[in-house]
Amino acid sequence: MSVYTTVSHDSLQHWLQGYALGQLVDFQGIAAGITNTNYFVTTTHGRYVLTLFETLHLDELPYYLSLMSHLAKHGVACPAPIADHSDRFASILAGKPACLVSCLSGGDVSQPSPAQCRAVGEMLAQMHKAGATFPQKMRNPRGPRWWSRTAQQLYPQLPADVAESLREEIQFQDSHRFDHLPSGVIHADLFRDNVLLDGDNISGFIDFYYACNDILLYDVAIAVNDWARRDDGEMDNELARAFLDGYQSERTLTQEEKACWPVMLRAAALRFWVSRLQDLYQPVCGELTYTKDPEAFRHLLATHRHRTEFWLA
């Protein structure tokens, strides 16, 4: 269970007095999530999700929570943060920054259908459009500078063939620039476990704590790399087309974006390959993450290098 910080009934009840949410009825840990502590909290006014942030600091949260509030107000399916009596979305509970958000229905899926992929693509485009009026900015902390710097630290620890393949891809990405492409707010981690579905309908995008400002096409590539990837690691053409058709039903990709799409798919795979290599070879003491196999993204990157079908009309 992903509960790293224990919250007592009395401390939570006291903390909730800062909100207009009635009296505490019940709370229970959520057996999901990797980095943060999460609880379902039921009060006399309804059910909410409580998150205690294990790595982010209180002063880092306004961008993420204000973004979620902005998107929810603009019709994007995502949890809405609850403000306390002081108009704050976050404050300290049990020694950790904490917030409450609305509790959404639905659950994640491990094997999405084409209809579900289309719905996620459509909602992602709606999120990108709604984010255009969000005034705050957050530079992507895991962009090209990060993966180049991290790779330099990793090379001495990697097997020779892995190091060579990684060095090759970073050199390839360094030879491309995307500054001319549309940019804005991106989720940056829209994997299957970060979307709640009710049948084919989107209940909500969750876990916005990698959100930032970057190239919109990069966000699409991150999502397609997960939503259209089968259990055997290969891409499913039908799922990829469904996702992209859904996205373009709301926001048509420009010709420049379409031209950059093959390279961007590789960039999105590279970002998660590097982060998984870092988790495996340079684990941070006490860091609350699970190590995932980096080979999945190394394989995906290799298939993208030789791909001829890119699912765009």
C-alpha positions as CSV (number, residue, x, y, z in Angstrom):
1,M,0.0,0.0,0.0
2,S,1.4,3.4,-0.9
3,V,1.0,5.0,2.5
4,Y,4.4,6.4,3.6
5,T,3.1,9.0,6.1
6,T,0.6,7.8,8.7
7,V,-2.1,10.3,9.5
8,S,-4.1,9.9,12.8
9,H,-7.8,10.4,13.1
10,D,-7.3,13.3,15.5
11,S,-4.8,15.2,13.4
12,L,-6.9,14.8,10.2
13,Q,-10.0,15.9,12.0
14,H,-8.2,19.0,13.3
15,W,-6.8,19.8,9.8
16,L,-10.2,19.5,8.2
17,Q,-11.5,22.3,10.5
18,G,-9.7,24.6,8.1
19,Y,-12.2,23.5,5.4
20,A,-16.0,23.9,4.9
21,L,-16.4,20.2,4.4
22,G,-18.3,19.1,7.5
23,Q,-17.2,16.4,9.9
24,L,-14.8,13.6,9.3
25,V,-16.6,10.3,8.9
26,D,-13.9,7.9,7.7
27,F,-10.5,7.7,5.9
28,Q,-8.5,4.9,4.4
29,G,-5.2,4.5,2.6
30,I,-5.2,4.1,-1.2
31,A,-3.2,1.1,-2.5
32,A,-2.1,3.0,-5.6
33,G,0.4,5.6,-6.5
34,I,4.2,5.4,-6.3
35,T,5.7,8.6,-4.9
36,N,3.0,10.2,-2.6
37,T,0.8,9.1,0.2
38,N,-2.9,9.0,-0.7
39,Y,-6.1,8.5,1.4
40,F,-9.8,8.4,0.6
41,V,-11.4,10.9,3.0
42,T,-15.2,10.8,3.7
43,T,-16.9,13.7,5.5
44,T,-20.5,14.6,6.0
45,H,-20.3,16.6,2.8
46,G,-18.8,14.0,0.5
47,R,-15.8,11.9,-0.5
48,Y,-12.4,13.4,-1.4
49,V,-8.8,12.3,-2.0
50,L,-6.1,13.5,0.4
51,T,-2.5,13.6,-0.9
52,L,0.5,14.1,1.2
53,F,3.6,15.0,-0.9
54,E,6.7,13.0,0.0
55,T,9.1,14.8,-2.3
56,L,7.6,18.1,-3.4
57,H,7.8,21.1,-1.1
58,L,4.9,23.4,-0.2
59,D,6.2,26.2,-2.3
60,E,6.4,24.0,-5.4
61,L,2.7,23.0,-5.3
62,P,0.9,26.2,-6.5
63,Y,1.6,25.6,-10.2
64,Y,0.2,22.0,-10.2
65,L,-2.8,22.7,-8.0
66,S,-3.7,25.9,-9.7
67,L,-3.4,24.2,-13.1
68,M,-5.8,21.4,-12.0
69,S,-8.3,24.0,-10.8
70,H,-8.0,25.9,-14.1
71,L,-8.5,22.8,-16.2
72,A,-11.4,21.6,-14.1
73,K,-13.1,25.0,-14.5
74,H,-12.7,24.8,-18.3
75,G,-14.4,21.4,-18.6
76,V,-11.3,19.1,-18.6
77,A,-11.9,15.9,-16.7
78,C,-9.5,16.1,-13.7
79,P,-9.7,16.3,-10.0
80,A,-10.5,19.8,-8.6
81,P,-8.4,20.9,-5.7
82,I,-10.4,22.1,-2.6
83,A,-9.5,25.5,-1.1
84,D,-9.5,26.0,2.6
85,H,-10.8,28.9,4.6
86,S,-7.6,30.8,3.8
87,D,-8.0,30.2,0.1
88,R,-5.1,27.8,0.0
89,F,-5.0,24.6,-1.9
90,A,-2.2,23.1,0.2
91,S,-1.0,23.2,3.8
92,I,1.0,21.1,6.2
93,L,-0.5,17.9,7.7
94,A,1.6,15.3,9.6
95,G,4.7,17.2,8.7
96,K,4.1,17.0,4.9
97,P,2.5,19.3,2.4
98,A,-1.0,18.1,1.8
99,C,-4.1,18.8,-0.3
100,L,-7.6,17.6,-0.9
101,V,-9.1,17.1,-4.3
102,S,-12.5,15.9,-5.6
103,C,-12.9,12.1,-5.7
104,L,-13.5,10.8,-9.2
105,S,-15.3,7.7,-10.3
106,G,-13.9,5.0,-12.6
107,G,-10.6,3.2,-12.7
108,D,-7.5,2.7,-14.9
109,V,-7.3,0.0,-17.6
110,S,-4.4,-2.2,-18.5
111,Q,-5.6,-3.2,-22.0
112,P,-7.4,-0.2,-23.6
113,S,-9.8,-0.5,-26.5
114,P,-9.6,1.7,-29.6
115,A,-12.7,3.6,-28.3
116,Q,-10.9,4.3,-25.0
117,C,-7.7,5.4,-26.8
118,R,-9.8,7.8,-29.0
119,A,-11.5,9.3,-25.9
120,V,-8.1,9.9,-24.2
121,G,-6.7,11.5,-27.3
122,E,-9.7,13.8,-27.5
123,M,-9.5,14.8,-23.9
124,L,-5.7,15.4,-24.2
125,A,-6.3,17.9,-27.0
126,Q,-9.0,19.6,-24.9
127,M,-6.5,19.9,-22.1
128,H,-4.0,21.4,-24.4
129,K,-6.5,24.0,-25.6
130,A,-7.7,24.8,-22.1
131,G,-4.1,25.2,-20.9
132,A,-3.5,28.0,-23.4
133,T,-5.1,30.5,-21.0
134,F,-3.3,29.3,-17.8
135,P,-0.9,32.1,-16.8
136,Q,1.7,30.3,-14.7
137,K,4.8,28.8,-16.3
138,M,6.9,25.7,-15.3
139,R,9.9,24.7,-17.4
140,N,10.1,21.0,-18.0
141,P,12.6,19.6,-15.4
142,R,13.1,16.4,-17.5
143,G,13.7,17.8,-20.9
144,P,16.7,17.4,-23.2
145,R,19.2,19.1,-20.8
146,W,18.2,16.7,-18.1
147,W,18.5,13.5,-20.1
148,S,21.9,14.6,-21.5
149,R,23.2,15.5,-18.1
150,T,21.8,12.3,-16.6
151,A,23.2,10.1,-19.4
152,Q,26.7,11.5,-18.8
153,Q,26.5,10.3,-15.2
154,L,25.1,6.9,-16.3
155,Y,27.6,6.0,-19.1
156,P,30.3,4.6,-16.8
157,Q,27.8,2.3,-15.1
158,L,26.1,0.9,-18.2
159,P,27.0,-2.2,-20.2
160,A,28.9,-1.0,-23.3
161,D,26.1,-1.8,-25.8
162,V,23.5,0.1,-23.7
163,A,25.8,3.1,-23.3
164,E,26.5,3.2,-27.0
165,S,22.9,3.0,-27.9
166,L,22.0,5.7,-25.4
167,R,24.8,8.0,-26.6
168,E,23.7,7.5,-30.2
169,E,20.1,8.5,-29.5
170,I,21.0,11.5,-27.5
171,Q,23.3,12.7,-30.3
172,F,20.4,12.1,-32.8
173,Q,18.0,14.1,-30.6
174,D,20.6,16.9,-30.1
175,S,20.6,17.4,-33.9
176,H,16.9,18.3,-33.9
177,R,15.1,21.3,-32.5
178,F,11.4,21.7,-31.9
179,D,11.2,25.4,-30.8
180,H,9.0,26.2,-33.8
181,L,6.3,23.8,-32.8
182,P,3.2,24.7,-30.7
183,S,3.9,24.7,-27.0
184,G,1.9,25.1,-23.8
185,V,0.8,23.2,-20.7
186,I,1.5,19.4,-20.9
187,H,0.7,16.6,-18.6
188,A,4.1,14.9,-19.3
189,D,3.1,11.5,-17.7
190,L,-0.2,10.5,-19.3
191,F,0.3,6.8,-19.0
192,R,-2.7,4.4,-18.6
193,D,-2.5,4.4,-14.8
194,N,-3.0,8.2,-14.8
195,V,-6.4,8.1,-16.5
196,L,-9.6,7.0,-14.8
197,L,-12.2,5.6,-17.2
198,D,-15.8,4.7,-16.8
199,G,-16.4,2.3,-19.7
200,D,-15.3,4.4,-22.7
201,N,-15.8,7.7,-21.0
202,I,-13.1,9.7,-19.3
203,S,-13.7,10.2,-15.6
204,G,-10.5,12.1,-15.2
205,F,-6.8,12.7,-15.8
206,I,-4.9,12.4,-12.6
207,D,-1.3,12.8,-11.2
208,F,-0.4,16.2,-12.6
209,Y,2.8,16.5,-10.7
210,Y,5.1,16.2,-13.7
211,A,3.0,18.8,-15.6
212,C,5.0,21.7,-17.1
213,N,5.2,23.9,-20.2
214,D,6.7,22.2,-23.2
215,I,6.0,21.1,-26.8
216,L,2.4,19.8,-27.1
217,L,3.5,17.1,-29.6
218,Y,5.9,15.7,-27.0
219,D,2.9,15.2,-24.7
220,V,1.0,13.3,-27.4
221,A,4.1,11.1,-28.1
222,I,4.4,10.2,-24.4
223,A,0.8,9.2,-24.2
224,V,0.8,7.2,-27.5
225,N,3.9,5.3,-26.5
226,D,2.0,3.9,-23.5
227,W,-1.6,3.7,-24.7
228,A,-0.8,2.0,-28.0
229,R,1.9,-0.3,-26.6
230,R,0.9,-4.0,-26.3
231,D,2.1,-6.4,-23.5
232,D,4.8,-7.7,-25.9
233,G,6.3,-4.3,-26.2
234,E,5.2,-3.7,-29.8
235,M,3.0,-0.9,-30.9
236,D,-0.6,-1.6,-31.9
237,N,-1.4,0.3,-35.1
238,E,-5.2,0.4,-34.5
239,L,-4.8,1.8,-31.0
240,A,-2.3,4.4,-32.2
241,R,-4.5,5.6,-35.0
242,A,-7.5,5.7,-32.7
243,F,-5.6,7.9,-30.2
244,L,-4.4,10.3,-32.9
245,D,-7.8,10.5,-34.6
246,G,-9.3,11.4,-31.3
247,Y,-6.7,14.1,-30.6
248,Q,-7.0,15.6,-34.1
249,S,-10.8,15.7,-33.8
250,E,-10.2,18.5,-31.3
251,R,-6.8,19.9,-32.4
252,T,-5.4,19.2,-35.8
253,L,-1.7,18.8,-35.9
254,T,0.2,21.2,-38.1
255,Q,2.3,20.1,-41.1
256,E,5.4,21.0,-39.0
257,E,4.2,18.7,-36.2
258,K,3.5,15.9,-38.5
259,A,7.0,16.2,-40.0
260,C,8.5,16.0,-36.5
261,W,6.3,13.2,-35.2
262,P,8.7,10.3,-35.9
263,V,11.5,12.1,-34.1
264,M,9.2,13.1,-31.2
265,L,8.1,9.5,-30.6
266,R,11.8,8.6,-30.1
267,A,12.3,11.6,-27.8
268,A,9.4,10.5,-25.6
269,A,10.8,7.0,-25.4
270,L,14.2,8.3,-24.6
271,R,13.0,10.4,-21.7
272,F,11.5,7.4,-19.9
273,W,14.4,5.1,-20.8
274,V,16.8,7.5,-19.1
275,S,14.6,7.9,-16.0
276,R,14.3,4.2,-15.6
277,L,18.0,3.7,-16.1
278,Q,18.6,6.3,-13.4
279,D,16.2,4.6,-11.0
280,L,18.0,1.3,-11.6
281,Y,21.6,2.4,-11.5
282,Q,21.4,5.4,-9.3
283,P,18.7,4.8,-6.8
284,V,18.3,7.6,-4.3
285,C,18.4,6.4,-0.7
286,G,15.0,6.6,0.8
287,E,13.3,7.6,-2.5
288,L,9.8,6.2,-2.6
289,T,9.7,4.8,-6.1
290,Y,9.4,1.3,-7.6
291,T,12.1,0.4,-10.1
292,K,10.7,-0.4,-13.5
293,D,12.4,-2.2,-16.3
294,P,14.3,0.3,-18.6
295,E,14.5,-2.4,-21.4
296,A,10.9,-1.7,-22.3
297,F,11.7,1.8,-23.5
298,R,15.0,0.7,-25.0
299,H,13.1,-1.8,-27.1
300,L,10.4,0.8,-28.0
301,L,13.0,3.2,-29.1
302,A,14.7,0.6,-31.3
303,T,11.3,-0.2,-33.0
304,H,10.7,3.6,-33.5
305,R,14.1,3.9,-35.2
306,H,13.0,1.4,-37.9
307,R,9.3,2.3,-38.1
308,T,7.7,3.1,-41.4
309,E,4.1,3.4,-40.2
310,F,3.3,6.5,-38.1
311,W,-0.5,6.4,-38.1
312,L,-1.0,10.0,-39.4
313,A,-3.0,10.7,-42.5
